[in-house]
């Protein structure tokens, strides 16, 4: 008799827990939809975190990490999905790792994820990211390959955003590649500054208001007038 009562109590307890979990899932799914409608980022993060605890899935983790990334919470994004390269990662997960590691000034680690994205779906935008990161780590030959691919495949309407000024601005992607081409030319031969300036001038011809290219040209011209090691 006692065994029967115990089994009944356990059965009731399991059903109650199951029902409670189901109700909580419904609640946080509704809460998530409402927070999205209200564009409440913190609310979306709260809802997605609860949903991941109640019913974990790779898709939900990717979504939560993406929200973190878009909110410039890059460390939280990486803590959610990790930083290691995994072949079974979704394209979204690879993108999050690449962008967040770049934002956290980890160019070598970011590079392997941008390479993975480029291997899956080559594009001029990814080629630009690869070239930029390779310049940062001193791989100028590798950057040149990505730059030439980018210049050849960029369409006229493609733009790239820059944020070094207080007010962000966009320039044609081809101009952005030509600026990088100039930087690579200088890195490869610091005694031939004119060759670097030629590429940067091409970028400025396409977009005269390209602030970063203007700054690079000014810096190169200053070095030309006063070579390194001279006062």
NORLINBEL-V901803 format. One line per field, one symbol per residue. ss: DSSP state (a for helix, b for strand, c for the rest). Layout:
ss: ???
This chain:
ss: caaaaaaaaaaaaaaaaaaaaaaaaaaaaaaaaaaaacccaaaaaaaaaaaaaacccaaaaaaaaaaaaacccaaaaaaaacccccccccaaaaaaaaaaaaacccaaaaaaaaaaaaaacccaaaaaaaaaaaaacccaaaaaaaaaaaaaacccccbbbbccccccbbbbaaaaaaaaaaaaaaaaccccaaaaaaaaaaaaaaccccaaaaaaaaaaaaaaacccccc
